[in-house]
Amino acid sequence: MNAGISVASNVVQSQPIDVNNALASFSAGFVLGGIAMVTEGDPSKVEIGQKGELDAQKLLANAGIETEQGWRAYPEGGGSRGVQLDLVDLKGQQFFDAKVGQRGAGYWVETVDIDHQAALLNEPVTIKNHAAGLEISGFTFRAGTWLNLKNSADVGGFSKPLKDYLGKNNMDWAYLY
């Protein structure tokens, strides 16, 4: 399996590691606790997703993984509107997709997202961050990981079929709680 998290000197570069172990056992002493979402009124799915991305970014930063938002990846051959990526670790050549609440492979949008993201792995792509005015051609992602955060009802998790589908597509998953 293709694990994408590198935590300081605990990991030999280019060797696969266990994502959950890396997040749970980094030496900074930070514990990944539950995430509570406090909002006024009913937040939209977009607002929930944006909050999940920010929470995931903070937890990854505490684990020593610096990520950026706002990137899209385009296969080198063109012909694609690009794949939106929640969080990108340029140094580690990996991307993360933050998901809030319980998710399963029964939803076609989940498997389509995985298919599009998996096609970005180990092939040269052009990544663009329009907000920052940045573009990098010939970039290769070595890993992609779906991150799960509990929702405001304290519900989270990926179904076994979803975890299996991620693995079949050389992608990883981790719970951030």
Backbone as CSV, one residue per row, in Angstrom:
resi,resn,N_x,N_y,N_z,CA_x,CA_y,CA_z,C_x,C_y,C_z
1,MET,0.833,-1.172,0.000,0.000,0.000,0.000,0.880,1.239,0.000
2,ASN,0.400,2.264,-0.598,1.160,3.495,-0.780,0.828,4.475,0.336
3,ALA,1.642,4.534,1.367,1.395,5.465,2.465,2.074,6.786,2.173
4,GLY,1.409,7.886,2.508,1.933,9.163,2.089,2.423,10.093,3.156
5,ILE,2.467,9.693,4.398,2.849,10.643,5.421,4.282,10.403,5.848
6,SER,5.075,11.448,5.825,6.446,11.392,6.309,6.523,12.272,7.538
7,VAL,6.964,11.718,8.638,7.038,12.475,9.879,8.489,12.594,10.300
8,ALA,9.073,13.763,10.048,10.447,14.098,10.437,11.399,12.954,10.145
9,SER,12.244,12.624,11.116,13.271,11.613,10.877,12.807,10.210,11.184
10,ASN,11.553,10.040,11.539,11.045,8.715,11.866,10.850,7.847,10.631
11,VAL,10.938,8.433,9.453,10.627,7.713,8.230,11.783,7.811,7.256
12,VAL,12.128,6.685,6.659,13.147,6.688,5.618,12.464,7.112,4.335
13,GLN,13.019,8.106,3.663,12.397,8.637,2.461,12.206,7.543,1.425
14,SER,11.084,7.574,0.744,10.701,6.669,-0.332,10.319,5.293,0.162
15,GLN,10.155,5.092,1.454,9.689,3.814,1.959,8.253,3.970,2.409
16,PRO,7.397,2.998,2.093,6.022,3.092,2.545,5.938,2.972,4.065
17,ILE,5.005,3.710,4.639,4.795,3.642,6.077,3.308,3.527,6.369
18,ASP,2.965,3.244,7.595,1.584,3.160,8.031,1.101,4.562,8.395
19,VAL,0.134,5.081,7.651,-0.353,6.439,7.844,-0.917,6.627,9.250
20,ASN,-1.763,5.705,9.692,-2.377,5.852,11.011,-1.311,5.852,12.099
21,ASN,-0.298,4.983,11.968,0.779,4.926,12.944,1.574,6.229,12.948
22,ALA,1.853,6.762,11.770,2.625,8.005,11.691,1.892,9.146,12.370
23,LEU,0.589,9.247,12.127,-0.171,10.320,12.741,-0.339,10.114,14.241
24,ALA,-0.425,8.864,14.679,-0.679,8.587,16.088,0.578,8.637,16.935
25,SER,1.761,8.446,16.332,2.941,8.248,17.168,4.067,9.252,16.932
26,PHE,3.779,10.403,16.354,4.877,11.333,16.157,5.351,11.848,17.510
27,SER,6.613,12.247,17.571,7.266,12.496,18.854,7.003,13.861,19.467
28,ALA,6.220,14.704,18.847,5.971,16.030,19.402,5.047,15.988,20.609
29,GLY,4.424,14.848,20.863,3.583,14.711,22.029,2.167,15.214,21.814
30,PHE,1.830,15.534,20.595,0.482,16.011,20.306,-0.456,14.823,20.156
31,VAL,-1.614,14.900,20.734,-2.591,13.824,20.616,-3.700,14.311,19.701
32,LEU,-4.037,13.486,18.726,-5.111,13.849,17.810,-6.433,13.603,18.524
33,GLY,-7.046,14.654,18.990,-8.287,14.525,19.736,-9.485,14.666,18.838
34,GLY,-10.649,14.558,19.447,-11.880,14.716,18.686,-12.010,16.127,18.163
35,ILE,-12.734,16.286,17.105,-12.910,17.600,16.496,-14.371,17.980,16.634
36,ALA,-14.630,19.093,17.274,-15.996,19.568,17.446,-16.220,20.734,16.499
37,MET,-17.301,20.685,15.782,-17.637,21.776,14.876,-18.776,22.576,15.506
38,VAL,-18.511,23.817,15.830,-19.515,24.668,16.446,-19.902,25.734,15.432
39,THR,-21.152,25.764,15.088,-21.622,26.750,14.115,-22.967,27.297,14.577
40,GLU,-23.339,28.410,14.017,-24.665,28.965,14.264,-25.532,28.583,13.090
41,GLY,-26.715,28.045,13.374,-27.595,27.611,12.306,-27.068,26.334,11.675
42,ASP,-27.628,25.989,10.559,-27.206,24.778,9.861,-26.155,25.132,8.822
43,PRO,-24.938,24.651,8.997,-23.903,24.950,8.003,-24.162,24.180,6.707
44,SER,-23.728,24.744,5.614,-23.877,24.067,4.325,-22.814,22.981,4.208
45,LYS,-22.991,22.101,3.251,-21.993,21.055,3.007,-20.646,21.671,2.653
46,VAL,-20.662,22.764,1.931,-19.421,23.442,1.553,-18.722,23.981,2.802
47,GLU,-19.478,24.609,3.694,-18.889,25.139,4.934,-18.324,24.023,5.803
48,ILE,-19.032,22.916,5.890,-18.557,21.763,6.660,-17.260,21.236,6.046
49,GLY,-17.234,21.130,4.728,-16.029,20.656,4.038,-14.849,21.583,4.238
50,GLN,-15.088,22.893,4.144,-14.005,23.861,4.340,-13.460,23.802,5.762
51,LYS,-14.341,23.668,6.736,-13.911,23.547,8.136,-13.119,22.260,8.316
52,GLY,-13.568,21.173,7.693,-12.840,19.902,7.779,-11.442,20.010,7.196
53,GLU,-11.312,20.712,6.067,-9.992,20.908,5.455,-9.069,21.686,6.389
54,LEU,-9.592,22.752,7.000,-8.771,23.553,7.917,-8.371,22.744,9.150
55,ASP,-9.315,21.971,9.697,-8.996,21.132,10.858,-7.935,20.097,10.498
56,ALA,-8.086,19.451,9.341,-7.103,18.457,8.894,-5.741,19.111,8.684
57,GLN,-5.728,20.298,8.099,-4.473,21.001,7.855,-3.751,21.300,9.168
58,LYS,-4.485,21.721,10.180,-3.895,22.002,11.493,-3.321,20.729,12.114
59,LEU,-4.066,19.633,12.040,-3.590,18.372,12.627,-2.357,17.854,11.892
60,LEU,-2.338,17.971,10.570,-1.159,17.560,9.808,0.040,18.434,10.160
61,ALA,-0.188,19.738,10.306,0.905,20.649,10.675,1.476,20.270,12.036
62,ASN,0.616,19.901,12.965,1.083,19.473,14.283,1.884,18.174,14.198
63,ALA,1.666,17.406,13.136,2.424,16.170,12.915,3.670,16.431,12.071
64,GLY,3.936,17.709,11.749,5.122,18.066,10.980,4.936,18.024,9.481
65,ILE,3.698,17.960,9.022,3.413,17.895,7.584,2.777,19.217,7.162
66,GLU,3.521,19.997,6.392,3.035,21.304,5.945,2.271,21.148,4.629
67,THR,1.034,21.598,4.623,0.188,21.481,3.434,-0.325,22.849,3.018
68,GLU,-0.777,22.915,1.771,-1.357,24.132,1.215,-2.701,23.809,0.598
69,GLN,-3.601,24.766,0.644,-4.898,24.635,-0.003,-4.867,25.337,-1.356
70,GLY,-5.889,25.071,-2.180,-6.075,25.827,-3.407,-5.448,25.234,-4.664
71,TRP,-4.967,24.015,-4.600,-4.316,23.410,-5.765,-5.287,22.575,-6.594
72,ARG,-5.055,22.566,-7.892,-5.719,21.662,-8.845,-4.620,20.974,-9.630
73,ALA,-4.852,19.722,-9.982,-3.874,18.954,-10.754,-4.459,18.618,-12.122
74,TYR,-3.599,18.735,-13.145,-3.998,18.491,-14.526,-3.051,17.450,-15.121
75,PRO,-3.588,16.328,-15.630,-2.708,15.356,-16.293,-1.945,16.025,-17.430
76,GLU,-0.710,15.600,-17.649,0.175,16.237,-18.634,-0.382,16.218,-20.056
77,GLY,-1.183,15.245,-20.410,-1.708,15.156,-21.768,-2.815,16.139,-22.064
78,GLY,-3.285,16.856,-21.045,-4.384,17.796,-21.236,-5.716,17.072,-21.253
79,GLY,-6.742,17.738,-21.750,-8.058,17.138,-21.879,-8.791,16.959,-20.557
80,SER,-8.388,17.664,-19.514,-9.035,17.522,-18.223,-9.294,18.903,-17.630
81,ARG,-10.423,19.019,-16.921,-10.712,20.267,-16.210,-9.891,20.348,-14.932
82,GLY,-9.170,19.313,-14.653,-8.339,19.281,-13.458,-9.049,18.616,-12.298
83,VAL,-8.263,18.206,-11.335,-8.771,17.559,-10.134,-8.482,18.484,-8.959
84,GLN,-9.528,18.899,-8.256,-9.378,19.759,-7.094,-8.781,18.928,-5.964
85,LEU,-7.742,19.464,-5.319,-7.084,18.771,-4.215,-7.251,19.602,-2.951
86,ASP,-7.741,18.969,-1.880,-7.980,19.698,-0.630,-6.685,20.258,-0.050
87,LEU,-5.715,19.383,0.169,-4.455,19.763,0.801,-3.300,19.123,0.050
88,VAL,-2.264,19.912,-0.231,-1.102,19.410,-0.963,0.156,19.651,-0.133
89,ASP,0.946,18.611,0.014,2.264,18.678,0.647,3.277,18.606,-0.490
90,LEU,3.763,19.763,-0.934,4.686,19.802,-2.068,5.986,19.075,-1.754
91,LYS,6.531,19.290,-0.567,7.791,18.669,-0.184,7.670,17.145,-0.156
92,GLY,6.588,16.646,0.399,6.376,15.203,0.497,5.749,14.588,-0.740
93,GLN,5.430,15.420,-1.733,4.813,14.971,-2.982,3.565,14.134,-2.725
94,GLN,2.679,14.676,-1.911,1.461,13.951,-1.573,0.289,14.911,-1.442
95,PHE,-0.906,14.368,-1.611,-2.109,15.162,-1.415,-3.018,14.443,-0.429
96,PHE,-3.886,15.240,0.204,-4.818,14.731,1.193,-6.214,15.226,0.841
97,ASP,-7.198,14.358,1.023,-8.589,14.725,0.802,-9.312,14.568,2.134
98,ALA,-9.768,15.670,2.705,-10.440,15.641,4.005,-11.921,15.351,3.820
99,LYS,-12.429,14.380,4.568,-13.837,13.992,4.512,-14.408,14.063,5.924
100,VAL,-15.541,14.725,6.072,-16.185,14.872,7.373,-17.388,13.937,7.440
101,GLY,-17.485,13.194,8.540,-18.613,12.288,8.733,-18.349,10.914,8.143
102,GLN,-19.367,10.098,8.170,-19.248,8.721,7.690,-19.330,8.682,6.170
103,ARG,-18.472,7.877,5.560,-18.429,7.761,4.099,-18.364,6.300,3.692
104,GLY,-18.956,6.006,2.528,-18.939,4.650,2.013,-18.743,4.617,0.513
105,ALA,-18.351,3.462,-0.004,-18.103,3.311,-1.439,-19.398,3.209,-2.230
106,GLY,-20.530,3.169,-1.561,-21.810,3.051,-2.247,-22.229,4.321,-2.969
107,TYR,-21.579,5.421,-2.664,-21.903,6.677,-3.325,-20.997,6.831,-4.537
108,TRP,-21.582,6.965,-5.710,-20.785,7.019,-6.936,-19.784,8.154,-6.918
109,VAL,-20.121,9.278,-6.261,-19.208,10.416,-6.261,-17.910,10.068,-5.541
110,GLU,-17.968,9.224,-4.518,-16.760,8.831,-3.793,-15.822,8.039,-4.696
111,THR,-16.356,7.053,-5.413,-15.499,6.233,-6.267,-14.984,7.020,-7.472
112,VAL,-15.781,7.944,-7.986,-15.320,8.793,-9.091,-14.173,9.677,-8.614
113,ASP,-14.303,10.263,-7.409,-13.220,11.079,-6.851,-11.944,10.261,-6.707
114,ILE,-12.075,9.045,-6.198,-10.901,8.179,-6.027,-10.271,7.875,-7.374
115,ASP,-11.082,7.553,-8.364,-10.556,7.251,-9.703,-9.764,8.441,-10.258
116,HIS,-10.323,9.635,-10.140,-9.640,10.837,-10.651,-8.345,11.107,-9.892
117,GLN,-8.373,10.950,-8.569,-7.186,11.200,-7.762,-6.114,10.133,-8.000
118,ALA,-6.516,8.878,-8.096,-5.552,7.794,-8.304,-4.809,7.958,-9.629
119,ALA,-5.481,8.538,-10.626,-4.846,8.756,-11.930,-3.707,9.777,-11.844
120,LEU,-3.644,10.537,-10.753,-2.590,11.542,-10.582,-1.306,10.959,-9.999
121,LEU,-1.384,9.760,-9.445,-0.237,9.180,-8.747,0.821,8.656,-9.705
122,ASN,2.063,8.976,-9.383,3.243,8.445,-10.074,3.291,8.757,-11.563
123,GLU,2.565,9.774,-11.989,2.598,10.251,-13.372,2.820,11.759,-13.324
124,PRO,3.560,12.312,-14.285,3.749,13.770,-14.270,2.431,14.505,-14.488
125,VAL,2.201,15.519,-13.659,1.009,16.361,-13.774,1.450,17.820,-13.675
126,THR,0.575,18.697,-14.079,0.781,20.120,-13.843,-0.154,20.501,-12.708
127,ILE,0.402,21.135,-11.683,-0.448,21.596,-10.589,-0.469,23.121,-10.605
128,LYS,-1.668,23.645,-10.338,-1.863,25.089,-10.381,-2.593,25.542,-9.124
129,ASN,-2.118,26.658,-8.599,-2.797,27.324,-7.502,-3.106,28.729,-8.018
130,HIS,-4.313,28.886,-8.544,-4.675,30.149,-9.186,-4.656,31.316,-8.205
131,ALA,-5.090,31.080,-6.961,-5.123,32.161,-5.965,-3.720,32.694,-5.668
132,ALA,-2.740,31.781,-5.650,-1.356,32.181,-5.364,-0.577,32.515,-6.630
133,GLY,-1.191,32.268,-7.800,-0.510,32.533,-9.063,0.654,31.592,-9.319
134,LEU,0.545,30.337,-8.847,1.628,29.363,-8.996,1.243,28.249,-9.949
135,GLU,2.224,27.760,-10.686,2.045,26.616,-11.575,3.337,25.829,-11.590
136,ILE,3.222,24.507,-11.434,4.385,23.619,-11.472,4.090,22.517,-12.474
137,SER,4.891,22.427,-13.523,4.739,21.373,-14.526,5.650,20.204,-14.180
138,GLY,5.267,19.011,-14.630,6.095,17.827,-14.427,6.161,17.368,-12.980
139,PHE,5.183,17.756,-12.159,5.157,17.369,-10.747,4.616,15.948,-10.627
140,THR,5.201,15.161,-9.743,4.746,13.783,-9.543,4.313,13.580,-8.097
141,PHE,3.055,13.185,-7.921,2.570,12.823,-6.594,2.940,11.375,-6.314
142,ARG,3.553,11.142,-5.165,3.902,9.780,-4.764,2.816,9.136,-3.915
143,ALA,1.923,9.943,-3.337,0.907,9.381,-2.453,-0.322,10.277,-2.379
144,GLY,-1.455,9.637,-2.138,-2.714,10.324,-1.895,-3.410,9.648,-0.725
145,THR,-3.935,10.437,0.196,-4.557,9.885,1.405,-5.870,10.582,1.699
146,TRP,-6.907,9.790,1.953,-8.177,10.330,2.417,-8.140,10.381,3.930
147,LEU,-8.498,11.540,4.485,-8.519,11.750,5.922,-9.956,11.903,6.386
148,ASN,-10.315,11.215,7.470,-11.677,11.293,7.975,-11.705,12.024,9.301
149,LEU,-12.640,12.957,9.414,-12.885,13.693,10.648,-14.333,13.471,11.054
150,LYS,-14.577,13.374,12.344,-15.949,13.209,12.810,-16.733,14.494,12.587
151,ASN,-18.038,14.335,12.386,-18.893,15.502,12.215,-19.378,16.000,13.576
152,SER,-20.238,17.006,13.582,-20.702,17.608,14.832,-21.525,16.643,15.674
153,ALA,-22.045,15.588,15.070,-22.784,14.559,15.806,-21.849,13.460,16.306
154,ASP,-20.530,13.684,16.179,-19.506,12.738,16.622,-19.532,11.436,15.811
155,VAL,-19.906,11.552,14.534,-19.966,10.395,13.641,-18.881,10.531,12.586
156,GLY,-18.173,9.456,12.356,-17.140,9.434,11.328,-16.859,8.008,10.913
157,GLY,-15.980,7.869,9.959,-15.550,6.545,9.541,-15.697,6.322,8.053
158,PHE,-14.905,5.401,7.563,-14.985,4.952,6.183,-15.446,3.501,6.193
159,SER,-16.327,3.155,5.283,-16.793,1.770,5.194,-15.649,0.877,4.709
160,LYS,-15.760,-0.414,4.995,-14.737,-1.359,4.533,-14.642,-1.347,3.006
161,PRO,-15.777,-1.338,2.268,-15.647,-1.261,0.804,-14.921,-0.004,0.321
162,LEU,-15.122,1.127,1.005,-14.429,2.356,0.607,-12.933,2.219,0.880
163,LYS,-12.564,1.712,2.053,-11.144,1.515,2.369,-10.512,0.541,1.380
164,ASP,-11.250,-0.510,1.027,-10.739,-1.472,0.044,-10.548,-0.818,-1.324
165,TYR,-11.513,0.042,-1.722,-11.423,0.712,-3.022,-10.240,1.677,-3.060
166,LEU,-10.010,2.390,-1.955,-8.837,3.255,-1.882,-7.569,2.430,-2.042
167,GLY,-7.468,1.323,-1.318,-6.285,0.465,-1.397,-6.071,-0.114,-2.783
168,LYS,-7.150,-0.532,-3.412,-7.072,-1.085,-4.769,-6.524,-0.049,-5.748
169,ASN,-6.727,1.225,-5.429,-6.267,2.323,-6.279,-4.984,2.970,-5.752
170,ASN,-4.235,2.225,-4.928,-2.943,2.675,-4.391,-3.035,3.966,-3.582
171,MET,-4.166,4.132,-2.896,-4.336,5.287,-2.030,-4.526,4.821,-0.599
172,ASP,-4.277,5.722,0.350,-4.395,5.402,1.763,-5.552,6.149,2.407
173,TRP,-5.805,5.824,3.657,-6.822,6.494,4.458,-6.324,6.557,5.895
174,ALA,-6.848,7.544,6.634,-6.522,7.674,8.048,-7.666,8.387,8.752
175,TYR,-7.865,8.037,10.015,-8.840,8.711,10.865,-8.104,9.760,11.675
176,LEU,-8.631,10.958,11.732,-8.030,12.028,12.522,-8.828,12.252,13.801
177,TYR,-8.994,11.183,14.566,-9.664,11.262,15.871,-9.262,10.068,16.690
